[in-house]
Amino acid sequence: MNRSIIIALSLFFLAGGQLLAQEPRVTDRLFAEMDINKNGSIDTDEYASRKRRGMPEFSFADANGDGALTADELHLVLQTLRRKRQGRSGGEPPRFEHFDQDGNGMIDLDEFTEVRGNRIRQRAEQGRPMKGLEHMMEFGDLDRDGNGTIDAGEFSAARAHHRDRQRH
């Protein structure tokens, strides 16, 4: 399959299907500009030398903490910046798709733990500790049928229950 089609589809699914038609071109162009050594990833030096005003620190952009920024991670940064400009804080809880890292339609304990840990770490590094950590749901709270995975239905039901509990 054509590389640009694969990138566009990946970005579409990462954005929960809400990708604007122009974003893959913008992301690809910016990624190519920032990837100075053309190795397919952006390191901290490349990011710092090409960082645009308003972009977060590298540690926030590097969602998986591996020291290299991928095109997908850059897209998520741009999406977050766009949301902030549109008046949304970006502090909303992650969607099911954020946790389902392998895209198999289920969240296992490893995925859940990694995504939640990264989110807590990133917000702490930004000086924005997460509110209500003491009320944070555990994996077992979401895995209602106890089968060791969380499907989209369990995730939605648990989030709705958690939101209701927070309001009271």
N, C-alpha and C positions, 0 to 999 in steps of 0.2 A: 504494500500500500504506500502511496505517496507520503513522504515525510510531513509535508504541510497539512495533509488531511489528518494524519495521526495526531499532530500537535493540536490542531483545531478541535478534534474530537476529545482529546484529553482535557484541554482547557474547558470545553463545554461541560464535561461531566464534573470536573473539579469545581466549577462555578454553580453546580446544581442546576444546569440547564438554562441559566439566566445570562448567558454570555451575549454581549452586544456584538454584532457582526464585525465591527472594526477592531475589537480588542486583540484577536490573534495577530493581526498585522502590527499593531502598536507594541504588543509584548515582544513579538519576534524581532522587531526593529530595535527596540531598546535593549533586549538581551544581546543581540549581535554587537551593538555599540559598547555594551559593558563588558562583554567577554573578550577582552583585549588579546589574550593569547590564543583565542579560538579553540579551546579545548573542550567546549561544551558545558562549562560551568563557570561561575563567577566566584572568585575567592575574595577575601576581605580587602586586599589591596586594590583589586579591580573595582570592587563596589565603592570603596572610599574615593577613588579617583574619578568615578563617573556618577557618584550619587547626586541626585537632583534635590533641590530644595523641597523640604517637606517629607522626604522619604525617611523611614525609620532606620535605626541602627541595624547593622548587619545581623546581629544576634537575633533580632526580631524577625527579619526577613528569612533567615535560615531556619525554616520551620522544623526540620528534623535534626538540627544541631550538628550536622556532619562537616561544617566548615566550607561547604561549597553550595552556592545558590544555583538551583536549576531554573529552567524556563517556567516550570509550573509554580515554583515558589515565588518567582518574580511576578507572575500573573496574580497570585494571591495578594501580594503586597500592593500592586496597582489597584486591585479590586477593593482592598481595604481603604486605600487613599480616596478612591472614588466615593465610597460610602460615606467617609468622613466629610468630604466636600458637599455631599448631598444631605448632610445633617444627621446621618445615622452614626451612632457612636462606635460601631464595630464591637461593642461589648455584649452583643447578643450571644446566647449559648451556641456552641457549634451544632450543626445539623448532623443527621445520621451519616451523610456522605463523608463528613470530615473524619469520623471515627472508622468507617469501613474502608480502611486503607487499601486493601487488596481488591475491593470492588466486587466481592462475592455475595453481597446482600446480607451478610451477617457480621456482627462485631464480636470478636473473641476477646478474652481477658487481656492478651498482650496488646492488641490494638487499642483497647479502652484505656489501659494503663499508660501507654506511650503518648497518646493524644492528650489525655488529661494532664499528665506530667509536663508535657511540652507547653501546654496552655498556661499552666500555673507558673512555670519557669519564665516564659516570655513576658507575662504580665508583671512579674516581680522585677525583671530586668528593666522594664519600662517605668518602674516606679509606680505601677498601678496594681497593687495586690488585689487578688480576687476577693470580692465581698462574699460573706456567707460560706466560707470554706467548711465551717462546722456543720452546715446543712447539706453539703455536697453528697449526692447519691453515690452509693457504691455499686460495683458491678452486679452484685447479687440483687440489689434493689431493682435494677433494670431487667435482669434475666428472670422474668416472672415464672417461666415454665421450668427453670432450673436445668436446662439442657447444656449449659456451658457457652451459649452464644446468645446474642441479642439480635432479634430481627427488627425491621422497621416499625412494625406494629407495637412491639414491646417498648421500643425507644420512644415512640410518640406518646403512648399511654403513660409511661413513667414521667416524661417531661410535663405532660398536662397535669398529672397528679402533683408533681413537684411545684409547678407554678401556682396551683390552687392552694397548696400548703403554705407557700411563701406569702400569699395575699392575706392569710388569716393569722 
